[in-house]
Amino acid sequence: MSEKSTYPYEVEVCVLNKDGFLTPTGYQRIIVNTTEKDLKRKGISVPEMMEKFNVTWILLSLSVEIYKPVKEGSVLNVTTWHTYKKGIIFRREVEMRNEQNEVVAVGATYSSLIDLNKRRICMDRSIYDQINLPEGEELFTAKSKAVINGEFEFSEEIAVRPSWIDSFNHVNNFRYGELAFDNLPEEYYLKIANISRFEIFFTGELRLG
């Protein structure tokens, strides 16, 4: 049976667009921050995993479905729970409700552990076996890996900036979301309040150089 935890979240101005609507990066920030709070409460936060096993959590994918656009001044109640574990991959659900208790968005993440020495996905099953969490319901369909049809169109080449590097010496996951958002066609940016779903897949680690 799932163990659901709810955390309040006051939407910050820095994650709104010029029209006062929450951006994809804003939804990502809410999901990641809520997950970090829940992992800390359960004793498996990033610092704790580093100290015990020399590993840390790594995000594989993030999917979000938006039912009502979130506006400036919103205070959300964000509920999260562990969905299941399959091998070395964990799934988690996140549900966001507004002050009227309406569901405004749902999210799902897939994550795993990275070995800090090897800088690769941790394959030590004994570590995963020590993380036993109650399993819960899936809110919607989401994938851990991208299915790519066709070819990408070149947009721009950007050098990794020192300010993008976090305490694990790689580009923080928020920057990936921002890079993707910044390279969308202009019409998507202008119609941000009409976005109903987006997905981000993390396939490689970016570092300085």
N, C-alpha and C positions, 0 to 999 in steps of 0.2 A: 504494500500500500504506500502511496506517495506521501512524502512529508513536505507540505507546502509552507513557504515562508513569505511574508509580505513586508515590503519596505516602502516608505514614502519617498517620493522623488519630486523635487521642485525643478521645473524645467528652466534651464539657464539661457540667458540671452545669447550667449556665444554659439549656441547650436541651433539658432533660428535663422531663417533667411530674411531678406529685406521686407517681406510681407508679413513676418511674424509667425511663420509656420516652421515646425520642427523638420530639420533636414535628415536625410539618411544617416549622416554622421551622428546626429543627435539620438536617433533610435539606437544606434550601435553603442553609444556612450552609456545610455540608460541600461541596456542589457548587460554590458560588460561590468559596469559598476555594481549592479545588483548581484550579478554572479559572484563577484569578488567578496561582497558582504556575506553571501550565503556560504561560500567556501570557508571563509574565516570563522563563521559561527560553527561550522561542522569540523573545524580543526584540520582542514586540508587546503589552507590558503597557499599562495605562492611562497611566502617566506618559510612556512612550515614544511612544504614539500622540498624546498631547497635544502633546508637543514637536515631533514630525515633521510632523503634519498638522492640529493644532488640532481633533482629534476625540477622542471616547472611546467605549468599548464601552457598549452599552445592551442590557439583557435584554428580549427580546420575550415569551418564554414559558419555563416550566419545568415539566416533567412527571416524575413519580416513580412507579415501581412498587416496592412493598415485599413481599419474600418472607418475611423473618423480622424481627420487631420488634427494634430495636436497644436494648439495655439499658444502664443505668448501668455505668461501668467498662469499656466496650467500647473496643478499639483496632482501628481499621479500616485496611485497605489499600485505597486509593481509586485506581482506574485511570481515566484519561481520554484521549480522543483526538478529533481533529477528524473529523467525519463527511463533510461536504461543504459546498460553497458554491454557492448558486443566486442569481445576481444580486448583491443587496446583503444577503442573509441567509445566516448561517452556522449550521450545526447541529453540536452537540458531544454526545458520549456520556460517561457516567460510570458506572462499575461499582464497587460497594462490597462488599468481602469481609471476613468476620470472621477471628479468629485461627485458626479451623479451616479456613480457605480456602473457606468456603461463601459463595455470593453472597447477600447479605441485601437488597440493593436496587440498582436501576438508575435512571439519570436521563438526561434529554435536555434540552438547552437550545437555543433559537433566539435569535440575537443579531444586532445590526447596529451601525452607527456613528452617533453623533449629532454634528452640527456644533455646536461650542460657541459660535459667534457667532450662528447663526440659531436655535439651540435646536430644531432639527428633524433628522429622519433625514438623514444625509449622502447626497447623490445623485451625488457626484463618483466616477464609476466608475474613474477613474485611481488613486484611493487603494485601492479594493478590489482592483484588478488587481495591486497590489504585495504583497498578502497571499496567498501561495501555500503552502498546507499540504497534507500527504499526506491522502488521503481514506480513510475506514475504514467499518466495518460499522455498521448500525443494530441496536440491541438490541431495540427495540420500537417500536410505533406512537406517534407524538406529533405535535402540531400546533403551528404558529407563531401561529395566530390562533384566538380563541375562536369557537365556533358557539353562539349563544345562542338557546334556544327558550323562548318565553314572556317574562314580565316579572319584574324583580327586585322583591323585597319590601323596603321601607324598614326599616332596622335602627336606625341612629343617625347623627347628624351630629357630626363631630369636626373641630375646627380643627387645622391643621398646627402642630406644636410646633417651636420652634427646635432642640431636641435631635435632631430627625429629619433635619435638613439635613446633607448630607455636603459634601465639598470641591467638588462640581460645582454647589452651590447649589440642589439639589433633594432631595426625599425619597429616602433610600437604599432600594434594592429590598428589604432585609430588612423594613422597616416595612410595606410592602405585604402581605407574607406574614403578618406579625403581625396586621395589621388584618383580613385575611380570616379567619384562624384564630380571632381573638377574637369574630368575629360569626357563627360557626357555631352551630347549635342545640346546647344543652348535651349532648344525648345523643352527639353526635359527639366532643365533648371528653372525655367520660367513657370512650369506647371507642377511644381513640387507638391502642391496641395492635392493634386489629383493622383499621385502615385499610390497604387494599391498593394504593390509587392515589390521587394527587391531582395537580391541575394548577393553575398560576397563570399568568394572562395579563396582561401590562402594556400598557395601551392609552393611557395619558396620563401626562404629567409633573406631579407635584404639587410646589408650591413654597409658600413663606410667602405668606399672603394668599389 
